Amino acid sequence: MNFGHIKDVEARPIKTFPYKGKTYPVVGTTVKWLSQVGEPALPEYGLRFFTIEPGGYLSVHQHEYAQTEIIVSGKLVAAHYDNNDKLLEEKEIGVGEYFYVAPMEVHSMKNTGKEPATFFCCICVLG
């Protein structure tokens, strides 16, 4: 068993995300890894805490794990796309709301609000 406090975990900036063989920018976004099991590149499980500053975003991307985000402060616009990067849905979400991203689902997030958006993100490799 491990114990800790979120304030003691280093916030690491995310500068880029790979997608379809290219590197895309990530703006105004930090992550704190609170717990993790497995290899860093593809953990079997992880709990992370993100902060996206006003105007910041996580570019379109996908990954092999499932994830659920729950918003703690601020607002985000979460979007998902088909495999040809056509926008399927975009939704603004706020405090207390959550969303699930299936493995390999193409998605993005941006902060269109005036305050930092923070959220917990739990990831898990299925199967």
Secondary structure, 3 states (H helix, E strand, C coil): CCCCCHHHCCCEECCEEEECCEEEECEEEEEEEEEEEEECCEEEEEEEEEEEEEEEEEEEECCCCEEEEEEEECEEEEEEECCCCCEEEEEEEECCCEEEECCCCEEEEECCCCCCEEEEEEEECCC
